[in-house]
């Protein structure tokens, strides 16, 4: 069993089921979301290289600031364009 903690300031946490795991990345576009923390792009650059070497279609996205949730239009765009997303943060 996996427990996810939501860091938002909700008094009553919303129940969110986990998305099913993908069996494979074959034919899946993977979005890499940089949340704009320092050096997150360094990690994502390397991850993009590794995924591309496996033939995975990768798209990059960047949040305007790490201090706020991604804008709705960015979240919508990622959902429309990608079958999986990896979000990275670093310091």
C-alpha positions as CSV (number, residue, x, y, z in Angstrom):
1,X,0.0,0.0,0.0
2,X,1.2,3.5,-0.9
3,X,0.4,6.6,1.1
4,X,0.7,9.9,-0.6
5,X,0.9,13.1,1.5
6,X,-0.6,16.3,0.0
7,X,1.4,19.3,1.1
8,X,-1.4,21.8,0.5
9,X,-3.1,23.5,3.4
10,X,-6.3,21.5,3.2
11,X,-8.0,20.9,6.5
12,X,-9.7,17.8,5.2
13,X,-7.4,16.1,2.6
14,X,-9.1,15.2,-0.7
15,X,-9.1,11.5,-1.5
16,X,-7.3,11.0,-4.8
17,X,-6.9,7.5,-6.2
18,X,-3.5,6.6,-7.8
19,X,-3.4,6.5,-11.6
20,X,-2.8,3.1,-12.9
21,X,0.9,2.3,-13.7
22,X,1.8,2.1,-17.3
23,X,3.1,-1.3,-18.4
24,X,5.4,0.3,-20.9
25,X,6.5,3.6,-22.3
26,X,6.2,2.3,-25.9
27,X,4.1,4.8,-27.8
28,X,3.7,7.1,-24.8
29,X,4.7,10.7,-24.8
30,X,6.4,11.6,-21.5
31,X,6.2,15.1,-20.2
32,X,9.0,16.4,-18.1
33,X,7.8,19.2,-15.8
34,X,10.4,21.6,-14.4
35,X,8.9,23.4,-11.4
36,X,11.5,26.2,-11.7
37,X,13.7,25.3,-8.7
38,X,17.4,25.6,-9.2
39,X,19.1,22.7,-10.9
40,X,15.9,20.8,-11.6
41,X,16.6,21.3,-15.3
42,X,20.0,19.5,-14.9
43,X,18.2,16.4,-13.6
44,X,15.5,16.7,-16.4
45,X,18.2,17.1,-19.1
46,X,19.8,13.8,-18.1
47,X,16.4,12.1,-17.8
48,X,15.4,13.3,-21.3
49,X,18.7,11.9,-22.7
50,X,18.0,8.5,-21.1
51,X,14.4,8.4,-22.2
52,X,15.3,9.5,-25.8
53,X,17.9,6.8,-26.0
54,X,15.1,4.3,-25.4
55,X,13.1,5.9,-28.2
56,X,10.6,7.6,-25.9
57,X,8.9,10.8,-27.2
58,X,9.6,13.5,-24.6
59,X,8.1,17.0,-24.2
60,X,9.4,19.6,-21.8
61,X,7.4,22.0,-19.7
62,X,8.2,24.6,-17.1
63,X,6.1,26.2,-14.3
64,X,6.5,30.0,-14.0
65,X,7.4,29.6,-10.4
66,X,7.9,26.8,-7.8
67,X,5.9,28.8,-5.2
68,X,2.5,28.2,-6.8
69,X,0.7,25.3,-8.5
70,X,1.1,25.1,-12.3
71,X,-1.4,27.3,-14.1
72,X,-4.6,25.5,-15.3
73,X,-3.8,26.0,-18.9
74,X,-0.4,24.4,-18.5
75,X,-1.9,21.4,-16.6
76,X,-4.5,21.0,-19.3
77,X,-1.9,21.1,-22.1
78,X,0.3,18.5,-20.4
79,X,-2.8,16.2,-19.9
80,X,-3.7,16.6,-23.6
81,X,-0.2,16.0,-24.9
82,X,1.2,13.4,-22.6
83,X,0.5,9.9,-21.3
84,X,2.9,10.2,-18.4
85,X,4.5,13.1,-16.5
86,X,7.7,13.3,-14.4
87,X,8.0,16.3,-12.2
88,X,11.4,17.3,-10.9
89,X,12.6,19.6,-8.2
90,X,16.1,20.1,-6.9
91,X,18.2,22.6,-5.0
